[in-house]
């Protein structure tokens, strides 16, 4: 499985078809990446693909000295499950107007 980087997303594709993706937006003023969606196809479920996608955004945030707002419920769960991600977790609750 190869995670690829696209504009505002990381994804896994095979034969030109997206099998999994995590999308985020950049809030430059706040210095935050806002994770808004995670999707993993049936054929990749249960293989840790979603976790690896979240980790890709965490690595990006660390490399770019940014924080993450996990609006997506799956991403929020991963932040609860992985206390080692706390260094990039924003104090923002993730709620948007």
N, C-alpha and C positions, 0 to 999 in steps of 0.2 A: 504494500500500500504506500503510495507516494502522495504526500500532502503538497498541494500546489498553492501558490499565492496569487490572488487576483486583486482587482481593485475593490477594496472594502470587504474582502472575504478570503477565507482559506477553503479549499475544496479537494475532494478526491474524485477523479473521473476515470472512466474506463471506456474505451471505444467511443469517445466523444460524448459520453453521457455522464452527467454529474451523479455520483452515488452518495455523496455526503457533502455538506457545507456548513460553515458558520459565517454569519455576516455581522459586520460591525460598521459603525459610523465614527467619524473622527470629530470630536469637539475640541478644536484647536484652542479656543479661549480657556477652557478648563484643563487642557492637557490630558484628555481622557479618550479612551476607546470605549464605545458603547456597544456591547454585544446584544443584538436584538433578535437573533434567530439561529437555531441549530437544527439541522435536519440530517438524518442518516437513513439510507434506504434499507429495506427489509433484508437484502442480501448481505449488508455489512453490520447489521445490528448484533449486539452481544460480543463484538470483537474489539471493543475499546476505541473505536473510531471517533466517537463523539468526544471522549476524553482527550484524545490526541489533537483534535481540532481546537479544543479549549486551550490546551497546552501551547499550541502554536500562537494563539493570540496573547497568552501570558508571556511567552518568549519575546514576541514583538514589543509588548509594553515595556518589558525590562530593557530591551535593547535601545528603545527610544525614550526611556525615562518618562513613561506615561503611567496613568492609572486606568483601571478598567471598571466600568459600570455594567454589571451583568443583569440586563433587563430581561433577557431570555431566562425562563425558569430552569432549563437544563443547565445553563452556564452558572446560574446562581447556586444550584445544587452542587456543582463541581467545586465552587469556591467554599462551600460548607464542608465538603468531603476532603478537600486538600488544604489544610491550614498553611502549607508552604507557599500558597499563592497570596497570602495576606499582604505581602509587600507591595503588590500591585493593585490591591482592592481599593477602590475609591471610597471616600466617606459618603459619597452621594448614594442615596437609597435606590437609585435607578428609576424612580417614578418620574415620568415626564408629563408635562401639562398637555 
